């Protein structure tokens, strides 16, 4: 996002203020500043600072004076000041610059400040100011000198004023984003403020159509009104704004098609962001005339057709976001080799087909490439190794083949942090090649839903930066490798729905980030700025924002694991989700599971577990999902704590369990004890029976011989 540059006249004034020598301020100036201080409920230590220089307020923290001993600037951003903003600041008749941003000020924004006869810069952003914005024309009749007004990230509500701007002839920048303003965008904005350069109304509740009068803002460079409730079409008149460089209306309810004939009138436009609307039709061929275009965001609309080959003419493009549309055809019609500045290409969930064009591998500055959810096929070219800056690659849900070649090709992408290649390479063998290398920076690897065969490969143990490993929904066999604990940064492991066998290795209980609440488990924060969704990494097709898919998880469900659940599992105290369902585990639920007090989901269903439910499971206060159905558990269900909140489906299929949520209620009289014969006791009884039978028949035979001797 381009930053807004304050016009030279404003910079001159600010620099002149900063360069002015500090002298002693007047008593009247000091009095007004002290009234401001008195209105604070918490001063963040400001009173101490001011008191130490009580004779000269020009030396007070955050206060600047000019050579005439008049206060020209009050800059107290991020000082922890609380309370209401006193109107006494407006009595400082030479005050030019007020910065009270990043404080928890409350109350309203006083009209005295907005109607000041001297203030040219007023910044109260990132506070807790609320109520309506003053409607100045009812209070003042002459034009105000205010040039920069930043009221963003507060709690202002009610209808966004329209008459106020009629007396703001000098306004250059207005930022009212991230509030709760309602109503329409005032059509009088440009008429009242003809010098307006920046207008930011994002993240409010504005509705109605986009006023055509915005096209009269001849000086307007940055127009941002995303994340509101606007409707109608994007008026062609808006492209009459001769200086427009940044046009952003994402996540509204805009409809219609893009008018290529009018868009090209603004050949100096650098950012076009209309994503998250209901725009239909094709991308016009004339888009190639926007040769200065750097960011194109048309994702999450209803657009269709082939991508125009003229897109290749936009040689300054850094971001192309066309995700979640219905674009079709061969991507090769666009010559990406001309887009040497391209950093992010997002085409997820369209209907594009063919092979990945070789020209993409010429975009040497590409950082993020997402081709998921299309109909691409064939093999990934070895030339993908040319993308030395690639950090994010998602190929999910296509028809790519030759997974071994793909991984070898990606070895040269040394900066890759997130690699999502699931729903491809169907029924191929999991590469066991020991020479696969080069993924030292890989943090997130997903190879789900490929029906891959073979074992969990040893080369994964080399991925020392790995934090998330998803191998679910394949046909992997063999045991869980004992080297798993060597992945010191791993906090999410999902190998569910495979055919893995053997017992759970104790080394799995020694994974550092699952044992402690140690921070630093999140993905590379630099990737969050890409604004990308991790789509299709799980069977449920959940969508995760990078950075939010950070729940500590162990999922071994739907395999053929056997043995007893190790008591060492209680060491994984940081787990939020544990799934051991649909295996062949037997024995009792280990008491140590009760140590996993952070658990939100626990699934032990469809095993052969026996014994009673540990009463201490009641202490898992964060459990929102719990399932121990279809085992051989017995005894009463604990009636207190978190377990009492779950339905019978969490406990069904255990004939010997009883409780109020089951058909089998526990009687008021203590049930007769159920004796379980151990193997040793059983063998002893069998030996006794056999010995008794042998003795009996020997005795009978002896009797018969005696009788035969004497009576035969």
PyMOL commands that set and color helices and strands:
alter all, ss='L'
color gray80, all
select helices_A, chain A and resi 8-19+27-38+46-52+57-59+87-91+111-114+136-138+163-167+189-192+212-216+236-240+260-263+285-289+309-313+331-333+336-338+358-362+382-386+403-410+458-462+482-486+506-510+512-515+525-528+567-571+591-595+615-619+641-645+648-650+679-711
alter helices_A, ss='H'
color red, helices_A
select strands_A, chain A and resi 40-42+63-65+71-75+82-84+97-99+104-106+121-123+130-131+148-150+155-156+173-175+198-200+207-208+222-224+229-230+246-248+271-273+280-281+295-297+302-305+319-321+326-330+344-346+351-354+368-370+375-379+392-394+399-401+418-420+444-446+453-454+468-470+475-479+492-494+499-502+533-535+543-545+553-555+560-564+577-579+584-588+601-603+608-611+625-627+632-636+656-658
alter strands_A, ss='S'
color yellow, strands_A
deselect
rebuild
show_as cartoon
